[in-house]
Amino acid sequence: MIELLSCGAFSCPKDHGRENQDALLLPQQCDDGFIFAIADGVGSYAGAKEAAQAAVDYVATHKLKASSDPDAILSGAKDKISELSQFDSEKRKAATTLSYCVVHGELLNVIHVGDTRVYVKIDNKLKLLTKDHSQHQELLDDGLYTKRELEDLPGKNMLTAAISKVLPIKFQHISLPLSDLMDHDGVVSLFLMSDGAHHFWERRPRFSPNTLKNATNFSTNLFKRIQRAGPTDDHSLIAVNLKISLKNEESLNPFKLHKPLGN
């Protein structure tokens, strides 16, 4: 059994004079669990807002196969985005990032395209599960620069994958046992952020233990941090606390909790 205990979310434009090109799918029931998603329209191309909304809408309407057939989900989202250019040729290059989570059975499945991010709370820290599809990440993976050196280089927001009519589909699929993610109360805490939100989290990746353990408090405090500093982009977050009751009682063995996750 999976129960939604708490959810905190926000999605705001960089400033009130422009449209918000992020889109959210707040937690919805899916089989015996939940699904939720975040998309960030690529702002350099016309149709960014519509592309992000089309992607999360497609996930919502096809949620029953979202974890079992991610290729079909992403292909369908791509087709919907391609349709945007049928009546407006300027939207031919409309594109979006997309990250969605499906928590059901005894697994977390994460499907990820672009530079939105998915984190899970382990002890009193957030563990990053996804890997950015970006120029900076490729340079880091190739060992050409350190993370510190990349901070001063251009190209941070240069994506190497997105959902678009003109790009091939490239995605990351992560599947993890919920027993590895639960805290000692049987709660899994997940956080989805667009780059306008995780930019501010990564600059100072810490809150008090009480804030980290409550999705609503986390959302409120990260939003305040962004507003105090001044947004650098559209910024969106979905934070959830899920109570997990696994069928296999052996999975509740406390020695199996907090098993180190791979990088």
ZIRA-V979830 format. One record per helix or strand. SS is the DSSP state (alpha for helix, beta for strand). FROM is the first residue (numbers start at 1). TO is the last residue. If there is no record, write none. Layout:
# ZIRA-V979830
SS_FROM_TO / SS_FROM_TO
This chain:
# ZIRA-V979830
beta_2_12 / beta_22_30 / beta_33_41 / alpha_48_61 / alpha_63_65 / alpha_70_86 / alpha_89_91 / beta_95_96 / beta_98_104 / beta_107_113 / beta_117_122 / beta_125_128 / beta_134_134 / alpha_135_141 / alpha_147_150 / beta_159_159 / beta_163_164 / beta_172_177 / alpha_178_180 / beta_187_193 / alpha_195_203 / alpha_209_212 / alpha_215_229 / beta_235_244 / alpha_249_252 / alpha_254_256
